[in-house]
């Protein structure tokens, strides 16, 4: 849905990122006319890539051997002594991932590229101008870690960030899913 912004909120380590990466992977694999841009504010490419590869293989071959993240990260160590079907699964996951990246159906912007909304917009603008007719899905992981509006109180800051995200979704005719963590150290507001 063009111009849509959806938030996935939850406690730390509750599966927000895993769920959103699965959704993005599914869209990238199943819709040739879609581009999925993943912007992570705190994970590096090396942390995101294996999670996506395990999702890709599971979606490609749901009945096949289950690849663990360890198998993808360190195949020489974790595939040693395993049945050949695991090595073939690992090879297929790499091939499918490479294909999605090469065809620009999947784009990963990691924390090293920048954890700001301007970093995100620069990339979204580039892909929208390059592919004006393709559907665009943006996944913003860990919205609470954006470095924008740091001089503001937390509630106002998150409102400003979410308003900017909504503006990006509308401006670039995109659908955006953003994750945000419920934090224990946030002041309790019993009025809401």
VEXBAPA-98652 format. One line per 2 residues: number of its first residue (from 1); for each residue z, y, x of N, C-alpha, C. Coordinates in pm, 1 decimal. Layout:
VEXBAPA-98652
NUM) Z Y X Z Y X Z Y X ~ ...
end
This chain:
VEXBAPA-98652
1) 0.0 -118.1 85.3 0.0 0.0 0.0 0.0 123.4 89.1 ~ -102.5 203.5 76.9 -115.6 322.8 159.6 -7.9 424.9 125.6
3) 52.2 482.9 227.3 153.4 585.6 208.1 290.6 533.1 172.4 ~ 313.0 404.3 188.6 441.4 344.7 151.6 532.3 332.6 273.3
5) 660.6 359.9 252.5 763.0 341.4 355.4 871.9 253.2 297.3 ~ 901.1 143.0 364.5 1007.0 52.3 320.3 1106.4 35.5 434.2
7) 1233.5 33.3 399.0 1338.0 12.5 498.8 1400.2 -125.0 482.2 ~ 1428.0 -188.3 594.9 1501.9 -313.5 599.2 1630.4 -282.5 676.0
9) 1739.8 -280.9 606.1 1867.3 -249.3 669.1 1955.4 -372.0 678.2 ~ 2045.9 -370.8 774.0 2138.1 -482.1 788.0 2224.5 -468.0 910.9
11) 2319.8 -557.6 921.4 2407.5 -558.1 1038.1 2330.3 -602.3 1161.5 ~ 2389.4 -580.6 1276.8 2328.8 -624.1 1403.5 2308.8 -775.7 1400.6
13) 2197.9 -820.4 1455.2 2164.9 -963.4 1467.2 2160.2 -1036.2 1333.0 ~ 2116.5 -966.7 1228.6 2108.3 -1030.5 1097.0 1967.0 -1077.3 1063.4
15) 1870.8 -1056.5 1153.6 1735.4 -1105.6 1131.5 1635.6 -1001.7 1084.8 ~ 1671.2 -874.2 1092.1 1580.8 -767.5 1048.4 1451.8 -768.6 1129.9
17) 1464.8 -769.7 1261.0 1347.4 -767.8 1348.9 1264.9 -893.9 1330.9 ~ 1330.1 -1008.3 1326.4 1257.6 -1134.8 1310.9 1175.4 -1134.7 1182.4
19) 1235.3 -1088.1 1072.7 1165.0 -1083.6 945.0 1044.0 -991.6 951.3 ~ 1063.0 -872.2 1006.4 953.5 -775.3 1012.3 843.1 -820.8 1108.0
21) 880.3 -883.9 1219.4 778.3 -936.3 1310.0 698.4 -1047.6 1243.3 ~ 765.0 -1129.5 1162.1 693.4 -1234.6 1089.0 594.8 -1174.5 989.9
23) 637.1 -1072.4 918.1 547.8 -1006.8 822.6 427.6 -947.6 896.2 ~ 454.1 -876.3 1005.2 345.6 -816.3 1082.1 250.4 -918.9 1139.7
25) 305.3 -1027.2 1191.5 222.7 -1134.8 1247.5 135.2 -1196.2 1139.3 ~ 193.6 -1220.5 1023.5 119.0 -1278.9 912.2 2.5 -1189.0 871.9
27) 27.4 -1060.0 861.9 -78.5 -965.4 824.1 -187.2 -962.0 930.9 ~ -148.2 -954.0 1057.9 -247.0 -948.6 1166.6 -333.7 -1073.8 1169.0
29) -273.3 -1188.9 1141.3 -348.1 -1314.3 1145.4 -436.6 -1335.2 1023.0 ~ -391.4 -1287.9 907.4 -461.2 -1323.5 783.8 -557.1 -1216.9 732.3
31) -549.9 -1094.7 782.6 -637.0 -988.1 733.2 -715.2 -927.2 849.6 ~ -843.2 -961.7 858.8 -926.8 -912.3 968.7 -950.1 -762.3 962.6
33) -922.8 -702.5 846.7 -944.9 -559.6 830.2 -815.2 -479.5 849.4 ~ -712.6 -542.5 902.2 -583.6 -475.1 920.1 -549.3 -460.4 1067.8
35) -479.1 -352.8 1096.6 -420.7 -330.6 1229.1 -269.9 -322.9 1208.1 ~ -195.6 -398.8 1285.8 -49.7 -395.6 1279.0 0.4 -331.0 1408.0
37) 67.5 -219.1 1392.4 126.4 -148.8 1506.6 276.6 -172.8 1502.7 ~ 328.7 -230.6 1609.0 472.4 -255.8 1619.2 530.2 -157.5 1720.3
39) 626.1 -76.2 1674.7 692.3 18.5 1764.8 839.2 -19.2 1775.3 ~ 877.8 -66.9 1891.1 1017.0 -103.8 1914.8 1083.6 3.0 1999.3
41) 1197.1 51.4 1953.1 1266.7 157.6 2025.4 1361.6 105.1 2132.5 ~ 1390.8 -25.9 2130.0 1484.0 -75.1 2231.9 1443.0 -205.7 2298.7
43) 1337.5 -271.8 2250.8 1291.8 -395.0 2315.1 1167.7 -367.1 2398.9 ~ 1157.2 -437.3 2510.8 1039.1 -424.5 2596.0 930.5 -519.5 2546.2
45) 810.4 -499.2 2594.5 698.0 -586.3 2561.0 732.7 -731.7 2592.2 ~ 799.9 -753.5 2704.7 835.6 -889.2 2747.1 933.4 -955.8 2650.7
47) 1009.6 -876.4 2576.9 1102.1 -931.7 2479.0 1033.6 -956.4 2344.6 ~ 933.9 -875.3 2312.4 864.4 -885.8 2183.8 759.4 -996.5 2186.0
49) 684.4 -1005.4 2294.3 571.5 -1098.8 2302.9 608.2 -1243.7 2269.1 ~ 713.1 -1302.7 2327.9 742.5 -1442.3 2295.6 781.3 -1463.8 2149.4
51) 847.3 -1367.3 2089.6 884.6 -1380.5 1948.4 759.3 -1385.4 1861.3 ~ 662.5 -1302.4 1895.2 538.8 -1301.1 1817.2 459.0 -1429.0 1841.0
53) 454.9 -1476.5 1964.4 380.1 -1599.8 1993.5 437.4 -1720.0 1918.5 ~ 569.4 -1729.9 1910.0 625.8 -1843.1 1835.6 591.7 -1831.4 1687.3
55) 591.7 -1708.6 1633.5 551.4 -1687.1 1494.1 405.3 -1723.5 1472.8 ~ 320.3 -1680.0 1564.8 176.4 -1706.3 1552.9 150.4 -1856.1 1545.7
57) 212.7 -1929.3 1636.5 184.3 -2073.1 1636.9 238.4 -2140.6 1511.7 ~ 356.7 -2100.1 1466.6 415.8 -2160.5 1347.1 327.5 -2133.7 1224.8
59) 269.5 -2013.8 1217.6 181.7 -1981.1 1103.8 46.8 -2052.0 1114.9 ~ -0.1 -2064.3 1237.0 -128.2 -2132.5 1259.1 -117.3 -2281.5 1229.1
61) -6.1 -2342.3 1271.3 11.0 -2486.1 1255.7 154.4 -2516.2 1210.7 ~ 183.5 -2498.8 1080.2 321.4 -2516.5 1032.6 377.5 -2656.9 1051.3
63) 290.4 -2754.8 1061.5 335.9 -2892.9 1077.5 343.7 -2934.8 1224.8 ~ 296.8 -2847.6 1314.0 293.2 -2880.8 1456.3 429.3 -2871.8 1521.6
65) 434.6 -2897.9 1651.5 562.1 -2890.4 1723.7 616.8 -2747.7 1720.3 ~ 746.8 -2737.3 1713.6 810.4 -2605.6 1707.8 831.8 -2553.5 1849.0
67) 766.1 -2442.8 1880.1 784.4 -2379.2 2010.2 910.6 -2294.2 2007.4 ~ 991.6 -2306.6 2108.9 1107.8 -2218.5 2120.0 1068.1 -2096.1 2201.5
69) 1147.2 -1991.8 2190.0 1120.6 -1871.3 2268.5 1130.1 -1904.4 2417.6 ~ 1223.8 -1990.1 2454.6 1236.9 -2032.5 2594.4 1111.5 -2100.2 2646.2
71) 1047.3 -2181.0 2562.9 923.1 -2247.3 2604.0 812.9 -2146.1 2630.8 ~ 810.2 -2039.2 2552.4 707.2 -1936.9 2569.8 738.0 -1849.6 2690.7
73) 864.4 -1816.1 2710.5 903.2 -1727.9 2820.7 889.5 -1797.5 2955.8 ~ 938.0 -1920.9 2965.9 934.3 -1994.8 3092.5 872.7 -2133.4 3070.5
75) 740.6 -2137.6 3050.6 677.8 -2267.1 3021.8 690.5 -2366.6 3136.9 ~ 684.9 -2319.1 3261.3 694.1 -2410.8 3375.2 827.2 -2484.9 3378.0
77) 930.5 -2418.9 3331.6 1063.4 -2479.3 3330.2 1088.4 -2557.1 3200.4 ~ 1059.9 -2493.6 3087.6 1099.2 -2550.9 2958.6 997.2 -2645.7 2895.8
79) 877.0 -2651.3 2949.7 779.2 -2748.3 2899.7 770.5 -2871.7 2989.3 ~ 835.8 -2863.5 3105.4 835.3 -2977.0 3197.8 903.2 -3097.1 3132.7
81) 834.2 -3209.3 3134.6 888.5 -3331.0 3077.6 869.9 -3343.5 2926.3 ~ 818.2 -3237.6 2862.6 793.4 -3243.0 2718.5 661.8 -3315.3 2691.6
83) 646.4 -3363.0 2570.3 521.8 -3423.9 2525.5 408.3 -3321.9 2540.9 ~ 287.5 -3370.0 2566.4 172.4 -3281.4 2588.5 144.6 -3190.8 2469.9
85) 185.3 -3232.8 2350.6 159.4 -3151.6 2231.4 228.1 -3015.0 2240.5 ~ 339.6 -3006.8 2313.9 406.3 -2877.5 2331.5 325.8 -2785.7 2423.1
87) 268.2 -2841.8 2527.5 184.6 -2761.7 2616.4 61.0 -2712.4 2540.7 ~ 1.5 -2799.4 2458.4 -115.2 -2759.8 2379.1 -77.3 -2651.3 2278.4
89) 41.1 -2661.2 2220.1 89.6 -2558.8 2126.6 108.9 -2426.3 2199.3 ~ 168.1 -2432.9 2318.1 188.7 -2311.5 2398.3 53.9 -2246.8 2433.0
91) -43.9 -2327.6 2471.8 -177.4 -2276.3 2505.5 -242.7 -2210.9 2383.8 ~ -229.7 -2274.9 2267.9 -289.0 -2220.3 2145.2 -221.0 -2090.7 2105.5
93) -89.7 -2083.3 2118.7 -17.3 -1960.0 2086.8 -65.0 -1845.5 2175.7 ~ -83.5 -1873.6 2305.4 -134.3 -1771.0 2397.7 -273.5 -1725.6 2358.5
95) -358.3 -1821.9 2323.7 -496.7 -1790.7 2286.4 -501.5 -1704.3 2159.8 ~ -424.5 -1741.9 2058.3 -422.7 -1665.9 1933.0 -367.5 -1525.1 1954.4
97) -260.6 -1514.5 2033.9 -201.1 -1383.8 2063.4 -301.7 -1294.2 2135.4 ~ -366.5 -1348.7 2237.0 -464.4 -1272.5 2314.6 -578.7 -1224.7 2225.1
99) -621.5 -1310.5 2134.4 -729.2 -1275.5 2042.7 -689.5 -1158.5 1952.5 ~ -567.4 -1159.7 1899.1 -521.2 -1050.6 1813.2 -511.3 -918.9 1890.1
101) -465.9 -926.8 2014.7 -454.3 -806.1 2097.5 -593.7 -752.0 2131.6 ~ -684.4 -841.0 2173.4 -819.6 -798.7 2212.3 -896.0 -735.8 2096.3
103) -878.2 -789.8 1977.4 -949.0 -737.4 1859.8 -876.2 -619.0 1797.4 ~ -768.6 -576.4 1860.8 -685.1 -465.4 1815.7 -639.3 -484.4 1671.6
105) -607.1 -607.6 1638.5 -543.7 -636.7 1510.3 -392.6 -631.2 1525.6 ~ -346.7 -634.4 1649.7 -204.8 -625.9 1680.7 -187.6 -532.1 1799.2
107) -100.6 -433.2 1782.6 -73.9 -333.6 1887.0 77.5 -327.9 1904.8 ~ 121.9 -335.0 2028.6 265.8 -330.1 2055.8 295.9 -206.2 2139.6
109) 383.4 -123.0 2085.9 433.8 -5.5 2157.3 580.4 -36.5 2183.5 ~ 617.7 -43.9 2309.9 756.1 -83.8 2339.0 841.8 34.3 2381.5
111) 965.7 5.3 2413.3 1061.5 109.4 2448.5 1020.4 185.6 2574.6 ~ 945.2 121.5 2662.0 900.8 188.6 2783.8 791.9 292.2 2756.4
113) 721.0 277.1 2644.6 619.5 375.2 2606.1 683.9 500.6 2548.8 ~ 803.2 485.4 2494.5 875.5 598.7 2437.9 939.1 562.8 2305.6
115) 1058.6 614.6 2283.3 1133.4 584.9 2160.7 1142.0 709.2 2073.4 ~ 1028.9 776.9 2056.8 1026.7 897.1 1974.8 918.3 886.2 1868.6
117) 932.2 966.7 1766.0 832.5 970.0 1660.0 699.3 1025.1 1710.6 ~ 702.8 1112.2 1810.7 576.7 1165.0 1865.5 499.5 1054.8 1938.3
119) 569.2 962.3 2004.3 502.7 846.6 2066.3 434.1 763.6 1958.9 ~ 506.5 738.6 1851.1 449.7 661.9 1741.0 328.7 733.8 1682.7
121) 342.8 861.8 1653.3 231.3 934.8 1591.3 108.7 939.0 1681.8 ~ 128.1 958.5 1808.7 14.9 961.7 1902.1 -66.0 831.8 1893.0
123) 2.3 719.5 1888.2 -65.7 590.1 1879.1 -129.0 568.2 1742.2 ~ -57.5 603.3 1636.9 -111.5 587.4 1501.7 -235.6 674.8 1485.1
125) -230.4 797.6 1533.0 -346.2 888.5 1525.6 -466.3 828.4 1597.8 ~ -443.1 771.5 1714.8 -551.3 711.4 1792.9 -618.2 597.2 1715.6
127) -538.2 505.3 1662.7 -597.1 390.5 1592.6 -657.9 429.9 1458.2 ~ -600.8 530.5 1391.3 -660.2 576.7 1265.6 -795.3 643.3 1292.4
129) -805.8 722.0 1400.2 -934.3 786.7 1430.0 -1036.9 685.2 1480.4 ~ -990.7 584.5 1551.5 -1080.2 480.8 1603.1 -1130.5 388.7 1491.4
131) -1043.3 359.8 1394.4 -1077.2 269.7 1283.9 -1040.7 337.0 1150.8 ~ -1118.6 433.7 1105.9 -1081.3 509.3 985.4 -1076.2 426.8 857.0
133) -1146.9 314.6 851.1 -1153.4 236.8 727.7 -1064.3 113.0 725.9 ~ -997.1 84.2 836.5 -912.2 -35.6 839.7 -774.5 -5.6 781.8
135) -713.2 -108.9 725.9 -577.1 -96.9 674.2 -481.6 -89.3 793.3 ~ -378.0 -12.1 777.1 -284.5 10.2 887.0 -142.5 -23.1 841.8
137) -80.0 -117.7 912.9 60.6 -153.6 890.3 138.3 -112.5 1014.0 ~ 243.9 -36.8 993.2 328.2 8.4 1104.6 466.4 -53.5 1086.3
139) 515.7 -113.2 1193.6 652.2 -166.5 1192.0 733.1 -88.8 1295.0 ~ 834.0 -17.1 1246.2 922.9 60.1 1333.5 1053.7 -16.6 1344.1
141) 1077.1 -74.1 1458.6 1196.7 -154.7 1475.7 1310.0 -71.0 1533.5 ~ 1424.3 -78.8 1470.5 1545.0 -7.5 1513.4 1528.5 143.6 1505.2
143) 1498.1 188.6 1384.8 1480.1 331.4 1358.3 1601.2 412.8 1404.3 ~ 1719.6 356.4 1392.9 1842.1 427.6 1431.7 1845.6 460.9 1580.7
145) 1758.0 398.8 1660.1 1755.2 426.6 1804.6 1650.7 530.4 1845.4 ~ 1578.5 587.8 1748.9 1485.6 694.9 1785.7 1563.6 806.8 1853.7
147) 1499.0 872.4 1947.0 1565.5 978.3 2022.6 1541.9 1116.5 1962.8 ~ 1482.6 1120.3 1844.0 1455.5 1247.5 1776.7 1580.6 1300.5 1706.6
149) 1588.7 1433.4 1698.2 1693.8 1503.0 1622.3 1834.6 1463.5 1667.3 ~ 1852.5 1441.9 1797.1 1982.3 1397.1 1849.7 2092.2 1503.1 1835.9
151) 2052.9 1627.9 1814.0 2152.2 1734.5 1800.9 2213.0 1741.1 1660.9 ~ 2165.8 1656.2 1570.7 2211.8 1660.1 1431.7 2318.6 1554.5 1405.5
153) 2394.1 1575.9 1299.1 2490.9 1477.5 1251.2 2412.0 1354.5 1205.9 ~ 2472.2 1235.3 1218.9 2401.1 1108.6 1200.4 2328.7 1097.0 1066.0
155) 2393.6 1131.9 957.2 2332.1 1119.2 825.3 2211.1 1211.6 811.5 ~ 2225.5 1335.5 856.3 2114.1 1431.4 852.1 2002.1 1387.1 945.0
157) 2040.2 1334.6 1058.8 1943.1 1286.4 1157.1 1857.9 1173.8 1098.1 ~ 1922.5 1076.8 1034.9 1848.3 966.5 975.1 1759.4 1014.2 860.5
159) 1805.5 1112.8 786.0 1722.2 1170.2 679.1 1597.2 1234.4 738.2 ~ 1612.8 1308.8 846.1 1497.9 1373.1 911.6 1400.3 1267.5 965.4
161) 1453.1 1163.8 1028.0 1367.3 1057.9 1082.7 1291.2 988.6 970.7 ~ 1361.6 953.2 863.0 1293.8 883.7 752.6 1190.4 973.5 685.0
163) 1217.5 1103.8 674.9 1118.3 1197.0 619.6 993.6 1202.4 707.9 ~ 1015.2 1202.9 839.0 901.1 1204.3 931.5 821.3 1074.5 921.1
165) 891.0 962.3 907.7 821.7 834.7 893.1 739.4 832.8 764.9 ~ 795.2 882.7 656.5 722.4 888.4 529.6 598.9 977.1 544.8
167) 615.1 1090.9 612.0 501.1 1180.3 634.3 390.9 1111.8 714.6 ~ 428.7 1033.3 815.8 328.9 960.2 895.3 254.9 857.6 809.0
169) 327.9 785.7 725.9 266.5 684.8 639.8 165.3 748.9 545.0 ~ 200.7 864.3 490.8 109.9 933.7 398.3 -7.7 994.3 474.1
171) 20.8 1065.5 580.9 -82.9 1135.5 657.8 -190.2 1041.2 711.4 ~ -148.6 922.3 756.1 -243.2 830.0 818.5 -279.3 711.5 727.3
173) -248.1 724.4 598.3 -284.3 622.0 499.3 -241.2 484.0 547.1 ~ -113.7 473.4 577.5 -58.1 349.9 633.3 56.0 298.7 545.8
175) 91.7 175.8 569.0 212.6 117.4 510.6 310.2 98.9 626.1 ~ 434.6 139.7 607.5 532.6 131.4 714.9 655.4 54.2 669.0
177) 699.1 -37.3 755.4 827.1 -105.7 736.3 914.1 -66.4 855.1 ~ 1033.0 -16.1 825.7 1123.1 27.6 932.1 1256.3 -44.4 918.8
179) 1312.8 -83.0 1032.1 1444.4 -146.0 1030.0 1549.3 -44.8 1073.2 ~ 1668.1 -61.1 1018.5 1781.0 24.7 1056.1 1907.7 -58.8 1051.4
181) 1991.3 -37.3 1149.2 2113.4 -115.6 1162.8 2230.5 -43.9 1099.7 ~ 2310.4 -119.7 1024.1 2436.5 -66.4 975.3 2532.7 -70.8 1092.9
183) 2594.9 40.6 1123.2 2680.7 46.8 1240.6 2826.2 62.6 1202.5 ~ 2911.9 -10.9 1273.8 3055.7 -4.4 1247.2 3113.6 130.3 1287.0
185) 3055.4 191.8 1388.7 3113.6 315.6 1440.5 3070.0 439.4 1363.7 ~ 2991.0 419.6 1258.1 2951.9 536.1 1175.9 3071.4 575.7 1090.0
187) 3089.1 704.8 1068.5 3204.1 746.1 985.6 3187.5 692.9 843.6 ~ 3296.7 647.4 788.6 3292.7 592.8 652.6 3288.4 708.7 552.9
189) 3195.9 699.6 460.4 3184.5 798.6 356.3 3206.6 726.9 224.4 ~ 3325.4 740.0 167.7 3359.6 666.0 46.7 3303.0 731.4 -79.9
191) 3236.7 848.0 -64.6 3181.5 914.5 -181.5 3045.8 857.9 -220.0 ~ 2984.8 774.1 -133.9 2850.9 722.6 -162.6 2857.1 573.2 -185.0
end
